[in-house]
Each structure stands twice: as C-alpha cells, then as structure tokens.
Amino acid sequence: MIAAIKPAGSNTRGLLAYLYGPGRHDEHADPHIVTGFAMLGMPDPGRDENATLTQLARHLDEPVRLRNSEFGKEVTNHVWHCPVRAAPEDRYLSDSEWGEIAQRIVQAASIAPADDDLACRWIAVRHADDHIHILATTVREDGRRPKLHDSGIRVGNECREIEKDYGLRELKKGDRTGTRRPTQAEMYKAERLGWEQTSREWLQDRIRAAISHATSAEELLAYLEAGDILVKPRHGPSGDLLGYAVGRPGDLNTHGEQIFHPGGKIAPDLSLPKLKARLESAVPEEHPTARRNRPGTPWQQSTEALDILHAHLTDPSSGDSGDALSQGQIAALGELIEATAQKAPADLRVQLQAASKAFARAQRSQIRGEDRAAHALRTAARDIANTATGPDGSALAALIAAMVWAAILAGRWHEAKGHAHQANAARQALQHLQAAADHTLTPALIELEARQPRAETRLILASDVRAAVPEHADRILADPDWPALATVLADAEAGGHKPHQLLKEAAAQRELTTARQPARVLITRIQHTARNPAPNRLAEAARRRSTMTSAVPTQRARELQTPVAIMAPTEQQHSQRR
C-alpha cells in the first residue's frame, strides 16, 4: 500500500472537482465519501443530488476562513492531499475498510490525532476499487496549524502496519535514500510530449552514464553540456562551484521557460557534495605511466579490481569501518557496470544497461561509503569508459562473471545490514547480469566443447577436480559444460599451469555452492587466471645460476683491484685480545 503525500495546495474546490469528476481518461467511477472528520451533516455530492462541490469546499475551509478573518493574513497552501493505493494483487477492500485505513493515516500524519476534537477537517473520497484520496485543510478548529514535519515517514510506517493487519502485499520500509517518484504531472507531460521517461528519470540516466568519464565535478558538468544537456552551475564569490542544476531540452514551464532540476533532487547521491567525494577521491599515481604499464587490458584489470571488492564484502570481521569500505566499493561497482554497458557489444548492451539502472538503488544507503577505498575499481571503470578498443570474448566473459559474483555479494551485504530496497535492487541487477553472462559465454562454450581433450585426458582432469574441490566435484562433472571446462584446463596445463592449483584458486575466489552452473564459473575464472603462460621454474633457476656464476669472477676481480690498508691495532683492540 502506497500513500503519496502531494505538495500542499490552496484550492479546495479545484481538488474536489478532480476527485468527483470523470478523471483525465474517464477512469473515475461512483465518487463518494467513505469517511471524514464528522460524517453527520457533511454534504456529499456523490450521494446527495442536492449537495454541491462548493458547499463541501466551504464546509472543509471553515476553520481557514475564521483564521484569515482573525489574523488578517490569508493562509496559503492549506490543502493537504494524500492518495492511498493498494497493490494490484491485493484483495478488494470495502468502503468501511477504506474508511478505517483513512482514519489511521490521518492519525499518523497528525492531521487528526486520536481523541482530538479540535483537529483538522478532512474527508476520504473513493472513485475506484483500488484507491482513495484523503483531502484535509491544515488549519485546526482552534486556529492552529498541525505539526506535519516528517509526516511522510510516519504515514509510510503506518502503511506497513496496515498491510500486515489487512493481509495485503507487504512492502519494505523506506530509508530516505530513494529517488522521488515521478509526479502525475510529470508522467502526463512525458506522455503528451512522446517521451518514454520523465525529465528527472532521463537526466538521472545521463548523469550516471557521465560519471565514469570525469575526474572532477567541473569535468562532469562540461561532459554533460557537450552532450546537449542544459547545465546551470552555481558559483560563489570566489568562483568556486557551489551547486548545479540540469535541464532537458524542450522541458518548459507554462511561461515557456526552461525547467532546471538540482542534482540532489534528481537522486540523493547526485548532489554536488556527493559527486565531488566520488570523483575527486582518486589517489595520485606514483608515476604518470604506471597505469599504462600495468599488465593486461582495461577489461582484465577490471576483473582483478573486482577481487578487492570480493574481499571486502566477504570479510566478516570488518565492523563499522569495514561497512564504509564496503559501501564505497558497491558504489564504484555501479559505475563499472555502467561503463561496461557503454563499451560492450550491441547484443549485450540492453541487458547491461538494465543491470546498471537497477543497481543504482543499491549504490546508496544510510551508510556513508569510503570513496577513496574504491580507487582501483573506479579507475578501472574510467579506463573502460575511455578505451578505444573493445574487449575480446574471454576477457568480457570473465569480467561479467566477476560482476555477477560481486552483485551476489552486494545483495548479501545489504540484506545482512537490513537494507531491504538495496538488496532487492542488487537481485534485480543480478538477473540482467546473469543473462548477459550466459549470452557472452555461449559462443566460447561451443568452440571449447568442439575441441575437448581425449577421454583419457578428461579422466585425469576429473581426478584433479575431485582432489581440488571434492565437495563440488559431482556437480562440476555432471554439469553439461564439463567438456568445455576440461578443454580450458588442458589449455592451461599446456601453458605451464597446474590444473589442480588453478581449480583451488578459482574455488577460493568464488564459492560454488550457490552457482547455478559451477563449470561455467570455473571456466571464466580459470581463463582469466591462466591467460599468461606460467613461468618455467627450471629455466628461471638456470638463469639465476648463470647470473650468479658470471657475477662471482667480477666480484673477485674487484676485490683483487682494491688496495688493502694495513693498520696498526688500536689500544682498544689490544685490550680486547688480552
């Protein structure tokens, strides 16, 4: 059940005209009052043909008029409006049940506290099976204004209790870190203009897509402006950037003026201070060329950076400081998913973009993340966003598989911390990531299975599996992708790696109990680990011996060339000998 308190209005008669009217799409049926502050003598145009909307509006506004005449200053924004809607799968609620629900909501909001005869005047109008509208005038009978601060939180908590009491679908409690839902006006405007998203949703997607392309707030605003997004920065007298607002081209108000939305109103984590903390948290490189000299492509480096996240989220002894580190890593994970979606092949982009959009809710919670701890992951996301070359199949498959495991760990961590909305967002993102992982790996599996090793080799490799991961061996060997895994192990062994050791390392990095297809998990991980040939230990030992042998004559020659000074023993040395 959702109770959405609307911004305060000033036209009681106008709101009643909408509630009792046909609706924007003729969806209103049988509008009538189910309950109110005092049903006796209340005019109801839905049940009394002689009652009018003007009479009902005057009845509700009476305390407002009295206060205006007494103080000589007109009260504005006195109309409180709260639609209350049941979930589509909820059972039918009768008028009396809706009346009880409305009574509990106005009590929770402090519109009409229990046993308060001087409370505000209010009514609940029903014009559909699945929802009601509560209208109140926020001037009490004694002329005072009600205390409505944090009324939305109290009403939301009461809705959770109502769901339990009436056997309705139970939603999760909010934590004040979610984005504001689009208003009806925004949705109708988007529909009228032929937009698939409201302006705030459209702007949020583009700001999140731009984050991995910038290293400062100024760079981010410049990148957005270059992408045809209207940007209005706010500078202080010193020229420092103090805030920003963005606008969607064509989004105009009734006066034909461009509408701008502050970043913090688009999403809580898109305010300027939050963006600065994320973008300017990079640790300077010791050498300018250090990043270019790292082994592997940006895609392979990102897979390795995810290992740090895996370690943070699986450490049970982390405590409060570890929570900040974990939240910072999860926020950077969302940036990596978004950057990967931008550069991935077209056939994967839809799933990865859906994963990025779903995971945005998991990137923020009431725990303040330590952004500096996610430097490696955030740098990897920027490298991918700015790379000019696409990934090869195995590197992309390994990265997406690592992101699947990261999303699983993020969901578990949020669930352990009681973050219901964030855990649900991680689960939704996981579904899209798994679909992308399956799609990426399918061509490689076909090729690997086509050149699987001989039966004798597979038997030897199967014994390696039983020795390395005995608790999962039966599932791995029964997996349809076992022949492909055998090929990967054989290839790795040909490169000088030990299959037994690779299996143990892969199982330690990603537990296999919850894996749907453990062989696939091992394939991507082992391909990433064994991408470089293993060092030849015999050759390395021979090289060291050769180096040491050549160094001995040189050292001996230096010793012979060095003059030896013969010094008389000191008095202290004489005494020590004695």
QUITAUR-V680529 format. One record per residue. RES is the residue in three letters. PSI is psi in whole degrees, 0 to 359 (999 if undefined). OMEGA is omega in degrees with one decimal (NA if undefined). Layout:
RES&PSI&OMEGA, RES&PSI&OMEGA
This chain:
MET&131&-177.2, ILE&126&173.5, ALA&113&-174.4, ALA&103&179.8, ILE&124&-177.3, LYS&161&174.2, PRO&145&-176.2, ALA&142&178.2, GLY&183&-177.9, SER&4&-175.4, ASN&93&-179.6, THR&316&-178.3, ARG&320&-179.9, GLY&320&178.4, LEU&321&177.3, LEU&323&179.4, ALA&324&177.0, TYR&316&-176.0, LEU&324&-178.7, TYR&356&-179.3, GLY&184&-176.8, PRO&348&-175.9, GLY&169&-177.5, ARG&334&-179.3, HIS&32&179.8, ASP&37&-177.4, GLU&350&-178.7, HIS&134&-179.5, ALA&131&176.4, ASP&60&177.1, PRO&135&179.9, HIS&162&179.9, ILE&130&177.0, VAL&333&175.7, THR&171&180.0, GLY&187&-175.5, PHE&330&178.6, ALA&101&-174.0, MET&332&-178.3, LEU&120&177.9, GLY&6&180.0, MET&126&177.8, PRO&131&178.7, ASP&101&-179.1, PRO&342&178.9, GLY&342&-178.7, ARG&339&-179.1, ASP&115&-176.5, GLU&342&179.4, ASN&346&-179.7, ALA&146&-179.7, THR&162&177.6, LEU&326&179.2, THR&318&177.4, GLN&315&-179.6, LEU&320&178.9, ALA&318&178.5, ARG&323&178.7, HIS&318&180.0, LEU&329&-175.9, ASP&0&-174.9, GLU&311&178.4, PRO&330&178.7, VAL&315&179.8, ARG&321&179.2, LEU&319&179.3, ARG&320&179.6, ASN&317&-178.6, SER&330&-177.2, GLU&318&-175.8, PHE&347&178.8, GLY&8&178.6, LYS&123&-173.8, GLU&134&176.1, VAL&132&176.2, THR&164&179.0, ASN&50&-176.6, HIS&2&-177.1, VAL&116&180.0, TRP&125&-174.7, HIS&126&-178.0, CYS&99&170.8, PRO&142&178.9, VAL&119&-171.9, ARG&135&174.9, ALA&160&178.3, ALA&154&-178.1, PRO&327&-177.8, GLU&358&-180.0, ASP&156&179.1, ARG&167&177.6, TYR&134&178.4, LEU&134&-179.4, SER&171&178.1, ASP&320&-179.4, SER&322&177.9, GLU&317&175.8, TRP&324&177.5, GLY&318&177.3, GLU&320&179.0, ILE&316&179.4, ALA&319&179.4, GLN&317&-179.5, ARG&326&-178.1, ILE&317&179.2, VAL&331&174.7, GLN&315&179.9, ALA&326&-178.2, ALA&354&-175.8, SER&19&170.6, ILE&315&-179.3, ALA&80&178.4, PRO&154&-178.9, ALA&139&176.9, ASP&30&177.3, ASP&103&-177.1, ASP&348&-177.9, LEU&24&-177.0, ALA&178&179.4, CYS&157&175.0, ARG&139&-176.1, TRP&160&174.2, ILE&160&173.4, ALA&119&-176.7, VAL&134&177.0, ARG&126&175.3, HIS&17&176.6, ALA&165&-178.0, ASP&328&-167.3, ASP&3&179.7, HIS&164&173.6, ILE&167&173.9, HIS&127&176.0, ILE&126&177.9, LEU&130&178.6, ALA&152&171.6, THR&125&-167.2, THR&52&166.4, VAL&123&-177.2, ARG&168&179.5, GLU&334&177.9, ASP&8&176.3, GLY&351&179.6, ARG&162&176.0, ARG&143&178.6, PRO&157&177.9, LYS&102&-173.6, LEU&9&180.0, HIS&131&-178.7, ASP&23&179.6, SER&329&179.3, GLY&321&179.0, ILE&315&-179.3, ARG&319&179.3, VAL&319&178.1, GLY&317&177.8, ASN&322&178.8, GLU&325&177.1, CYS&322&177.8, ARG&323&177.4, GLU&321&178.6, ILE&319&179.2, GLU&319&178.7, LYS&316&-174.8, ASP&329&-176.3, TYR&5&178.4, GLY&39&-179.3, LEU&172&177.9, ARG&129&-176.2, GLU&119&177.1, LEU&167&179.6, LYS&148&177.0, LYS&142&178.1, GLY&158&179.1, ASP&14&175.7, ARG&23&175.8, THR&2&-179.5, GLY&165&176.2, THR&156&177.6, ARG&135&177.6, ARG&147&177.1, PRO&139&176.7, THR&164&177.4, GLN&322&180.0, ALA&319&178.6, GLU&319&-179.2, MET&319&178.8, TYR&324&179.0, LYS&316&178.2, ALA&319&179.1, GLU&320&-178.8, ARG&324&-178.2, LEU&359&179.5, GLY&26&178.7, TRP&140&177.0, GLU&337&-179.6, GLN&153&171.3, THR&166&-175.7, SER&317&-178.4, ARG&321&177.1, GLU&318&-179.8, TRP&316&-179.9, LEU&322&179.9, GLN&315&179.9, ASP&320&-176.6, ARG&327&176.4, ILE&316&-179.8, ARG&323&178.9, ALA&335&-176.5, ALA&343&-172.7, ILE&317&-177.2, SER&356&179.2, HIS&2&-174.2, ALA&155&176.1, THR&3&176.9, SER&165&179.3, ALA&323&179.3, GLU&318&177.2, GLU&321&-179.6, LEU&314&-179.8, LEU&323&178.0, ALA&320&178.8, TYR&318&178.8, LEU&317&-178.3, GLU&325&177.5, ALA&339&179.0, GLY&23&175.7, ASP&19&172.6, ILE&134&-178.7, LEU&126&-175.3, VAL&134&176.7, LYS&92&179.2, PRO&156&177.1, ARG&119&-176.4, HIS&150&174.7, GLY&176&178.9, PRO&331&-179.9, SER&353&-177.4, GLY&357&178.8, ASP&145&178.2, LEU&122&-176.6, LEU&339&-178.3, GLY&176&178.8, TYR&159&172.6, ALA&151&-178.3, VAL&154&-179.0, GLY&152&178.0, ARG&129&178.6, PRO&132&179.3, GLY&356&179.6, ASP&95&-174.1, LEU&154&175.0, ASN&187&-175.6, THR&342&179.3, HIS&7&179.7, GLY&17&-178.9, GLU&146&179.9, GLN&136&176.8, ILE&129&177.7, PHE&144&179.9, HIS&123&174.6, PRO&147&-177.0, GLY&320&-179.3, GLY&339&176.4, LYS&341&176.6, ILE&315&175.7, ALA&145&-176.2, PRO&327&-176.8, ASP&9&178.2, LEU&13&172.8, SER&160&-176.5, LEU&314&179.0, PRO&320&-179.8, LYS&319&179.2, LEU&320&178.2, LYS&318&-179.7, ALA&324&-178.9, ARG&316&-172.3, LEU&328&-173.3, GLU&23&-179.2, SER&7&-175.4, ALA&140&174.8, VAL&127&-177.5, PRO&143&176.6, GLU&146&178.1, GLU&321&177.6, HIS&140&-179.2, PRO&331&-176.6, THR&9&-175.0, ALA&320&-177.3, ARG&320&-178.7, ARG&333&-176.4, ASN&358&178.1, ARG&143&179.0, PRO&146&175.8, GLY&167&178.4, THR&167&175.6, PRO&328&179.9, TRP&318&178.7, GLN&322&177.1, GLN&326&178.1, SER&321&177.2, THR&319&178.0, GLU&324&178.4, ALA&328&178.4, LEU&337&177.2, ASP&328&177.4, ILE&317&177.2, LEU&316&179.5, HIS&320&-179.0, ALA&318&179.7, HIS&316&-173.4, LEU&349&178.8, THR&7&179.5, ASP&108&-176.2, PRO&348&-175.0, SER&24&-171.2, SER&323&-179.9, GLY&199&-175.6, ASP&317&179.2, SER&324&176.5, GLY&328&176.8, ASP&318&178.5, ALA&320&177.6, LEU&316&-178.5, SER&317&179.5, GLN&322&176.7, GLY&320&178.0, GLN&320&-179.5, ILE&320&177.2, ALA&318&178.8, ALA&329&176.2, LEU&319&177.7, GLY&322&177.8, GLU&322&179.1, LEU&320&177.9, ILE&317&-179.5, GLU&317&179.4, ALA&320&178.1, THR&321&179.0, ALA&324&-178.7, GLN&326&-174.3, LYS&355&-178.0, ALA&160&175.2, PRO&157&-173.8, ALA&327&-176.7, ASP&349&177.7, LEU&347&-169.3, ARG&323&-176.8, VAL&313&-179.7, GLN&318&-178.2, LEU&324&176.4, GLN&322&175.7, ALA&321&177.4, ALA&318&179.4, SER&317&-178.9, LYS&319&179.3, ALA&322&-174.8, PHE&347&-179.0, ALA&325&179.7, ARG&332&179.5, ALA&347&-177.0, GLN&346&-177.3, ARG&142&175.6, SER&187&179.2, GLN&351&174.4, ILE&125&-179.0, ARG&120&-175.6, GLY&147&174.1, GLU&100&-172.0, ASP&329&-178.2, ARG&334&-179.3, ALA&340&-177.3, ALA&24&-176.6, HIS&314&-176.5, ALA&317&-178.6, LEU&320&-179.5, ARG&323&176.2, THR&320&177.9, ALA&319&178.5, ALA&319&179.3, ARG&322&178.4, ASP&319&178.3, ILE&317&-178.1, ALA&331&-176.1, ASN&4&179.3, THR&147&-179.4, ALA&350&-177.4, THR&145&177.1, GLY&171&-177.7, PRO&155&168.3, ASP&165&-171.2, GLY&315&-175.9, SER&323&179.2, ALA&317&179.0, LEU&320&178.7, ALA&319&179.0, ALA&320&-179.9, LEU&314&-178.9, ILE&322&176.5, ALA&321&177.3, ALA&325&178.0, MET&327&175.3, VAL&311&-179.8, TRP&323&177.5, ALA&319&178.4, ALA&322&176.7, ILE&313&-179.4, LEU&322&178.2, ALA&317&177.7, GLY&319&178.4, ARG&318&-179.0, TRP&314&178.6, HIS&319&-179.8, GLU&321&178.7, ALA&331&179.5, LYS&1&179.7, GLY&20&179.3, HIS&84&-172.1, ALA&315&-177.6, HIS&320&-179.5, GLN&319&178.4, ALA&320&178.4, ASN&322&177.6, ALA&320&178.2, ALA&322&178.3, ARG&321&178.0, GLN&317&178.1, ALA&324&-179.1, LEU&321&179.5, GLN&317&179.7, HIS&321&179.1, LEU&320&178.4, GLN&321&177.4, ALA&319&178.3, ALA&321&179.2, ALA&316&179.1, ASP&318&-178.6, HIS&321&-178.3, THR&321&-171.9, LEU&339&-174.2, THR&310&179.6, PRO&321&-180.0, ALA&323&179.6, LEU&321&179.2, ILE&316&-179.5, GLU&319&-179.2, LEU&318&-179.0, GLU&329&-178.6, ALA&335&179.9, ARG&38&179.4, GLN&150&-178.2, PRO&171&-179.2, ARG&164&-176.4, ALA&320&-179.7, GLU&319&179.0, THR&321&179.5, ARG&324&178.2, LEU&319&178.1, ILE&317&179.2, LEU&326&177.0, ALA&323&177.1, SER&327&174.8, ASP&319&178.5, VAL&314&-178.2, ARG&327&-179.9, ALA&323&-175.1, ALA&315&-178.0, VAL&70&-173.5, PRO&328&-176.6, GLU&343&-179.0, HIS&3&-172.4, ALA&317&-177.5, ASP&317&179.7, ARG&321&-178.6, ILE&315&-176.9, LEU&338&176.9, ALA&352&-179.2, ASP&136&177.6, PRO&339&-178.1, ASP&13&177.4, TRP&318&177.2, PRO&322&178.3, ALA&320&177.3, LEU&321&177.6, ALA&321&177.6, THR&317&179.6, VAL&317&178.8, LEU&319&178.4, ALA&318&177.5, ASP&318&-179.5, ALA&321&179.2, GLU&323&177.0, ALA&334&177.5, GLY&5&176.2, GLY&1&-179.8, HIS&158&176.5, LYS&117&-178.4, PRO&319&-179.1, HIS&315&-179.3, GLN&320&178.2, LEU&319&179.3, LEU&318&-179.9, LYS&318&179.5, GLU&317&-179.7, ALA&319&179.3, ALA&329&178.5, ALA&331&-178.5, GLN&338&-178.4, ARG&107&-178.7, GLU&146&-170.9, LEU&356&-176.1, THR&317&-176.8, THR&359&-177.9, ALA&132&177.9, ARG&316&-179.3, GLN&91&-173.1, PRO&328&179.7, ALA&321&179.0, ARG&319&179.2, VAL&315&-179.0, LEU&325&-179.5, ILE&307&-176.5, THR&321&-177.8, ARG&317&-178.6, ILE&322&176.8, GLN&321&178.7, HIS&315&-177.4, THR&321&-173.6, ALA&21&-176.3, ARG&335&176.5, ASN&142&178.7, PRO&143&178.2, ALA&145&178.9, PRO&141&178.4, ASN&108&-174.1, ARG&324&178.6, LEU&316&179.0, ALA&321&179.0, GLU&319&178.9, ALA&320&178.2, ALA&321&179.1, ARG&318&179.7, ARG&319&178.6, ARG&318&179.5, SER&319&179.9, THR&316&-179.5, MET&320&-179.0, THR&318&-179.9, SER&338&-177.9, ALA&333&-176.5, VAL&308&178.5, PRO&321&-179.6, THR&315&178.9, GLN&321&179.8, ARG&321&179.3, ALA&321&179.7, ARG&321&-179.3, GLU&321&-179.4, LEU&328&-178.2, GLN&346&-176.5, THR&120&178.8, PRO&141&-179.3, VAL&123&179.5, ALA&123&178.9, ILE&118&-175.0, MET&146&177.3, ALA&144&178.8, PRO&142&177.5, THR&167&178.8, GLU&323&-179.8, GLN&321&179.6, GLN&323&176.5, HIS&317&-179.4, SER&325&178.8, GLN&320&179.7, ARG&318&179.1, ARG&999&NA
